[in-house]
Amino acid sequence: MNRPQIHEYPAWGENYIKLVDGDVMEILERQASEFPDFINSLSEKADYAYAPGKWTIKELAGHIIDTERILVYRLTCFARGETQALPGFEEDDYVANAHFSDRSLSNFSREFELLRRANLYLFGSLQEAELDRTGTASGRQISVRALLFVIAGHLIHHTQIIKERYL
């Protein structure tokens, strides 16, 4: 699959898309097992935040799952030809209202794995015409192709943050 062109996504998407080095479908597939294994290895730091006001590892895992759901919803809408603009979301509010601290990292691990594996069936079914489709979310145009790269890059981004700031 070709990388998305600059006109296919808003400026914020570049932060995630640039992190995807290689075949995005292979990366998405690999992440389905690598990320659950990674967060399972962090159980001793599950409730750790690297600074006051920052998310814990549990909250970060929950944010990753919430964001995957939202981005895949957008991808599905646009792939199917939705013309209505989709709303944005405030990630801090989602985390604040989710009571992620009540859950275990192994619970997040399993949920992410199942969610991503289910999403891979959708991703693999997309045809070129669907990948080229665009829609509006958070007031900005983005293509289905770009959303695939953002999904992969978002996880890469947060995995790097965990390694750099939490470990």
FIFISE-229378 format. One record per residue: residue in three letters; x, y, z of N, C-alpha, C, O in turn. Coordinates in steps of 0.02 Angstrom, whole numbers, padded with zeros to 5 digits, always signed. Atoms other than C-alpha are relative to their C-alpha. Layout:
<atoms>
ALAXYZXYZXYZXYZ...
</atoms>
This chain:
<atoms>
MET+00042-00059+00000+00000+00000+00000+00044+00062+00000+00094+00066+00037ASN-00037-00063+00003+00064+00172-00044-00012+00041+00063-00065+00037+00095ARG+00007-00047-00056+00095+00300+00092-00051+00054-00020-00057+00070-00079PRO+00046-00055+00016-00037+00436+00104+00040+00062-00021+00094+00075+00005GLN-00029-00062+00022+00004+00597+00015-00019+00056+00048-00070+00051+00084ILE+00010-00055-00047+00014+00760+00112-00070+00030-00003-00096+00054+00048HIS+00067-00029+00006-00155+00818+00044-00055-00047+00028-00113-00027+00031GLU+00049+00048-00026-00240+00662+00118-00012+00004+00075-00055-00032+00101TYR+00009-00002-00073-00226+00712+00300+00017+00069+00027+00053+00107-00005PRO-00016-00065-00032-00220+00862+00418+00071-00001+00029+00102-00054+00035ALA-00069-00007-00024-00056+00926+00488+00014-00045+00061+00068-00073+00066TRP-00013+00041-00060-00078+00833+00654+00015-00073-00018+00050-00107+00019GLY-00010+00069+00020-00078+00668+00559+00073-00017-00016+00094-00074-00009GLU-00070+00010+00018+00103+00692+00505+00040-00028+00059+00085-00068+00050ASN-00035+00024-00060+00161+00661+00685-00002-00076+00006+00045-00106+00030TYR+00008+00073-00005+00097+00482+00674+00022-00035-00064+00055-00086-00061ILE-00015+00031+00064+00115+00444+00489+00075-00007-00011+00098-00058-00037LYS-00072+00002+00010+00301+00485+00489+00033-00056+00040+00089-00077+00023LEU-00028+00054-00041+00329+00349+00621-00007-00069-00032+00024-00117-00010VAL+00014+00065+00033+00267+00211+00505+00053-00011-00053+00053+00021-00106ASP-00055+00016+00046+00420+00138+00421-00007-00072-00024+00010-00119+00013GLY+00010+00067+00027+00378-00009+00310-00072-00010-00021-00110+00038-00026ASP+00068+00019+00022+00221-00100+00256-00049+00010+00058-00044-00025+00109VAL+00046-00016-00054+00080-00028+00360-00041-00060+00022-00055-00068+00081MET+00041+00058-00019-00022-00188+00354+00041-00050+00041+00015-00079+00088GLU-00043+00044-00040+00124-00291+00418+00011+00029+00070+00012-00008+00119ILE-00009-00033-00065+00153-00164+00557-00062-00007+00042-00058-00024+00101LEU+00063+00007-00037-00031-00165+00607-00008-00072+00026-00030-00082+00082GLU+00005+00071-00019-00027-00356+00611+00048-00015+00057+00029-00046+00107ARG-00051+00013-00051+00133-00362+00713-00020+00032+00067-00010+00002+00120GLN+00021-00035-00061+00065-00235+00837-00053-00038+00039-00058-00031+00100ALA+00054+00038-00033-00081-00352+00875+00027-00046+00054-00009-00061+00102SER-00030+00043-00051+00036-00465+00973+00056+00035+00039+00064+00022+00098GLU-00056-00033-00033+00186-00355+01012-00023+00048+00055+00006+00048+00109PHE+00022-00048-00051+00090-00219+01105-00029-00035+00061-00012-00017+00117PRO+00024+00036-00060-00006-00339+01218+00057-00030+00041+00056-00026+00102ASP-00058+00028-00036+00157-00427+01262+00037+00056+00037+00058+00047+00094PHE-00036-00056-00030+00239-00258+01296-00036+00025+00062-00005+00032+00115ILE+00034-00027-00060+00104-00193+01414-00006-00052+00055-00007-00034+00114ASN+00000+00051-00052+00094-00359+01503+00065+00000+00040+00066-00018+00099SER-00065-00001-00034+00278-00338+01545+00007+00059+00049+00056+00063+00085LEU-00004-00061-00041+00240-00174+01635-00043-00003+00063-00055+00049+00094SER+00048+00006-00054+00126-00241+01772+00023+00034+00065-00019+00059+00103GLU-00024-00032-00061+00237-00175+01912-00005+00076-00003-00003+00109+00049LYS+00005-00072+00008+00220+00001+01842-00069+00021-00024-00078+00077-00049ALA+00066-00011+00029+00036-00009+01795-00032+00066+00022-00065+00099-00018ASP+00031-00061-00027-00017+00137+01906+00049+00059+00004+00036+00109+00037TYR-00052-00051-00002+00141+00240+01878-00013+00053-00053-00030+00038-00110ALA-00001-00057+00046+00137+00413+01800+00067+00035+00009+00090+00043+00066TYR-00068-00027-00004+00304+00495+01759+00003+00071+00029+00057+00094+00047ALA+00003-00068-00029+00247+00667+01821-00071+00013+00023-00118-00018-00001PRO+00068-00018-00022+00100+00745+01913-00043+00023-00059-00019+00062-00101GLY+00046-00020+00053-00050+00765+01798+00007-00040-00064-00031-00030-00111LYS-00008+00043+00059+00014+00637+01672-00037-00065+00010-00049-00086+00067TRP+00037+00062-00004-00077+00477+01632+00044-00056+00027+00105-00057+00018THR-00034+00061-00021-00032+00313+01714+00006-00046-00061-00025-00034-00113ILE-00005+00049+00055+00017+00165+01606-00068-00030-00015-00085-00042-00073LYS+00068+00025+00011-00159+00096+01632-00041+00050-00040-00076+00031-00087GLU+00038-00051+00036-00234+00260+01574+00024+00007-00072-00016+00017-00117LEU-00027-00003+00068-00118+00264+01425-00025-00058-00042-00043-00050-00100ALA+00026+00059+00035-00170+00087+01378-00074+00010-00018-00095-00006-00074GLY+00071-00013+00013-00353+00136+01393-00009+00052-00055-00052+00045-00098HIS+00002-00052+00052-00323+00292+01287+00015-00031-00069-00018-00014-00118ILE-00018+00032+00063-00241+00186+01152-00059-00040-00027-00073-00037-00087ILE+00057+00040+00021-00391+00070+01147-00058+00045-00022-00088+00034-00074ASP+00054-00047+00019-00518+00213+01146+00015+00032-00067-00029+00037-00110THR-00018-00034+00062-00423+00300+01007-00004-00047-00060-00027-00028-00114GLU+00007+00049+00054-00413+00142+00903-00073-00007-00020-00089-00008-00080ARG+00072+00006+00016-00602+00123+00916-00026+00060-00039-00062+00052-00089ILE+00024-00061+00033-00633+00303+00866+00028+00006-00071-00009+00021-00117LEU-00030-00005+00067-00511+00301+00720-00027-00053-00047-00036-00040-00106VAL+00028+00053+00042-00579+00136+00656-00073+00016-00018-00095+00001-00073TYR+00068-00023+00017-00756+00206+00667+00003+00050-00058-00035+00046-00106ARG-00008-00049+00054-00699+00353+00561+00018-00034-00065-00012-00020-00117LEU-00022+00037+00060-00610+00237+00439-00059-00037-00032-00068-00035-00093THR+00058+00038+00026-00767+00129+00422-00050+00047-00033-00074+00034-00088CYS+00048-00049+00029-00880+00280+00394+00024+00024-00068-00014+00025-00116PHE-00026-00029+00062-00768+00354+00260+00007-00053-00054-00006-00039-00113ALA-00006+00054+00050-00734+00187+00174-00068-00017-00030-00072-00036-00088ARG+00067+00016+00024-00922+00163+00160-00034+00059-00033-00092+00054-00053GLY+00027-00057+00036-00948+00335+00085-00037+00051+00041-00074+00091+00013GLU+00034-00050-00043-01011+00435+00234+00019+00070-00021+00078+00085-00032THR-00013-00070+00020-01029+00618+00187-00009+00048+00058+00011+00106+00053GLN+00009-00043-00058-01076+00687+00358+00066+00008+00037+00105-00040+00043ALA-00060-00012-00041-00938+00766+00461-00007-00035+00067-00061-00037+00096LEU+00000+00035-00064-00890+00667+00615+00031+00045+00053+00075+00084+00039PRO-00026-00043-00054-00857+00748+00784+00070-00020+00021+00093-00075+00007GLY-00064+00014-00032-00691+00759+00871-00012-00032+00068-00069-00047+00086PHE+00006+00024-00069-00655+00694+01045+00055+00030+00042+00110+00043+00017GLU-00048-00028-00046-00566+00762+01196+00030-00057+00040-00002-00082+00086GLU-00032+00059-00030-00443+00627+01249+00006+00005+00075-00003-00045+00110ASP-00006-00006-00073-00416+00697+01424-00067-00013+00035-00069-00044+00088ASP+00067+00013-00028-00604+00694+01458-00017-00075-00003-00044-00102+00045TYR+00013+00072+00006-00617+00516+01394+00037-00038+00054+00008-00082+00086VAL-00039+00034-00051-00478+00459+01510-00028+00015+00069-00034-00030+00111ALA+00026-00020-00066-00549+00556+01658-00066-00035+00017-00081-00046+00075ASN+00066+00030-00011-00719+00473+01635-00001-00076-00008-00055-00106-00010ALA-00002+00071+00017-00661+00295+01604+00017-00048+00057+00012-00108+00048HIS-00021+00041-00057-00603+00230+01775+00047-00057-00019+00038-00114+00003PHE-00048+00050+00022-00457+00139+01692+00040-00030+00058+00064-00086+00052SER-00039+00025-00057-00371+00121+01861-00031-00061+00032+00003-00097+00069ASP+00034+00059-00029-00499-00012+01909+00017-00064-00037-00003-00119-00015ARG-00013+00058+00042-00434-00130+01776+00074-00021+00004+00116+00018+00027SER-00069+00025+00001-00277-00235+01757+00030+00010-00069-00005+00015-00119LEU-00033-00005+00065-00148-00218+01621-00013-00062-00043-00018-00056-00104SER+00015+00060+00040-00183-00398+01570-00068+00006-00032-00079-00020-00087ASN+00065-00012+00029-00363-00346+01542+00005+00045-00061-00025+00032-00113PHE-00011-00045+00057-00307-00202+01429+00036-00038-00056+00020-00029-00115SER-00039+00038+00049-00185-00319+01342-00046-00043-00042-00042-00043-00104ARG+00046+00045+00036-00320-00444+01297-00049+00039-00042-00063+00021-00100GLU+00048-00041+00037-00444-00309+01246+00032+00028-00063+00003+00026-00117PHE-00033-00028+00059-00317-00226+01130+00010-00054-00052-00004-00043-00111GLU-00014+00053+00048-00269-00391+01051-00063-00020-00038-00062-00026-00099LEU+00063+00020+00033-00450-00440+01016-00026+00055-00046-00049+00042-00102LEU+00023-00057+00040-00495-00266+00954+00040+00005-00064+00012+00011-00119ARG-00042-00007+00059-00346-00256+00837-00009-00058-00048-00011-00048-00109ARG+00009+00058+00045-00369-00433+00770-00066+00006-00038-00068-00009-00098ALA+00064-00011+00035-00551-00394+00729+00008+00055-00052-00017+00049-00108ASN-00010-00056+00047-00498-00229+00648+00041-00021-00060+00030+00005-00115LEU-00042+00022+00057-00370-00319+00540-00042-00031-00056-00024-00026-00114TYR+00045+00027+00052-00512-00409+00450-00028+00057-00043-00030+00052-00104LEU+00025-00058+00037-00585-00241+00403+00055+00031-00042+00046+00044-00101PHE-00055-00031+00037-00417-00168+00355+00018-00040-00062+00029-00011-00116GLY-00019+00044+00056-00377-00317+00244-00052-00003-00055-00036-00022-00111SER+00053+00003+00050-00543-00303+00154-00005+00063-00042-00041+00064-00092LEU+00006-00064+00035-00518-00125+00096+00032-00002-00069+00088-00026-00078GLN-00025-00004+00068-00498-00099-00090+00027+00070-00013+00014+00117+00025GLU-00034-00063+00016-00399+00040-00173-00049+00059-00001-00033+00113+00024ALA+00049-00054+00004-00555+00144-00207-00022+00022+00070-00033+00081+00082GLU+00019-00018-00069-00602+00136-00023+00057+00035+00036+00045+00082+00075LEU-00058-00032-00032-00426+00182+00033+00007+00073-00022+00031+00115+00016ASP-00004-00069+00026-00437+00338-00076-00055+00046+00026-00049+00107+00021ARG+00056-00041-00023-00601+00397+00000+00022+00043+00060+00065+00024+00100THR-00014-00046-00055-00596+00544+00119-00065+00019+00035-00120+00010+00009GLY+00056-00026-00038-00709+00615+00251+00025+00054+00048+00085+00067+00052THR-00016-00053-00047-00714+00751+00381-00011-00024+00071-00064-00048+00089ALA+00004+00016-00072-00676+00719+00564+00037+00055+00037+00090+00077+00016SER-00030-00055-00038-00638+00852+00693+00012+00061-00044+00059+00099-00033GLY-00004-00058+00044-00665+00981+00556+00054-00003-00053+00068+00047-00086ARG-00055+00006+00048-00525+00913+00447-00010-00061-00045-00037-00112-00023GLN+00004+00056+00048-00517+00802+00292+00056-00050+00013+00112-00032+00029ILE-00050+00052-00006-00428+00635+00304-00023-00060-00042-00083-00074-00047SER+00017+00059+00041-00420+00482+00191+00000-00063+00042+00029-00066+00097VAL+00000+00066-00032-00452+00302+00239+00072-00026+00004+00092-00052+00056ARG-00071+00021+00001-00271+00263+00189+00038+00034+00057+00075+00002+00094ALA-00035-00038-00052-00206+00400+00304-00020-00025+00069+00021-00028+00114LEU+00022+00025-00065-00312+00333+00447+00035-00065+00019+00052-00075+00077LEU-00037+00061-00015-00228+00163+00432+00070+00017+00026+00093-00014+00074PHE-00066-00020-00021-00059+00247+00448-00002+00035+00068+00043+00025+00110VAL+00007-00034-00064-00119+00356+00592-00011-00052+00056+00018-00046+00110ILE+00012+00053-00050-00183+00201+00685+00066-00034+00019+00080-00042+00078ALA-00064+00032-00014-00014+00116+00669+00047+00048+00035+00079+00030+00084GLY-00046-00050-00028+00084+00275+00707-00019+00022+00070+00025+00037+00110HIS+00022-00020-00067-00021+00320+00859+00026-00050+00051+00049-00030+00105LEU-00025+00050-00047+00027+00156+00941+00077+00004+00005+00104-00003+00060ILE-00073-00008-00002+00211+00178+00892+00018+00059+00045+00063+00054+00087HIS-00013-00061-00039+00207+00354+00967-00006-00014+00075+00039+00003+00113HIS+00011+00011-00072+00136+00298+01134+00046-00054+00028+00065-00051+00086THR-00050+00050-00022+00250+00146+01144+00066+00034+00013+00100+00019+00062GLN-00062-00038-00009+00398+00264+01122-00003+00042+00064+00045+00046+00101ILE+00008-00041-00060+00330+00378+01258+00008-00043+00063+00042-00023+00110ILE-00007+00045-00057+00314+00231+01378+00073-00017+00011+00097-00014+00068LYS-00070+00020-00006+00492+00176+01343+00044+00058+00023+00090+00048+00063GLU-00042-00057-00016+00564+00352+01358-00016+00031+00067+00030+00055+00101ARG+00019-00039-00059+00466+00423+01504-00023-00043+00060-00023-00019+00117TYR+00028+00041-00055+00395+00278+01606+00048-00054+00024+00042-00078+00080LEU-00044+00055-00019+00534+00149+01606+00069+00023+00021+00112-00019+00038
</atoms>
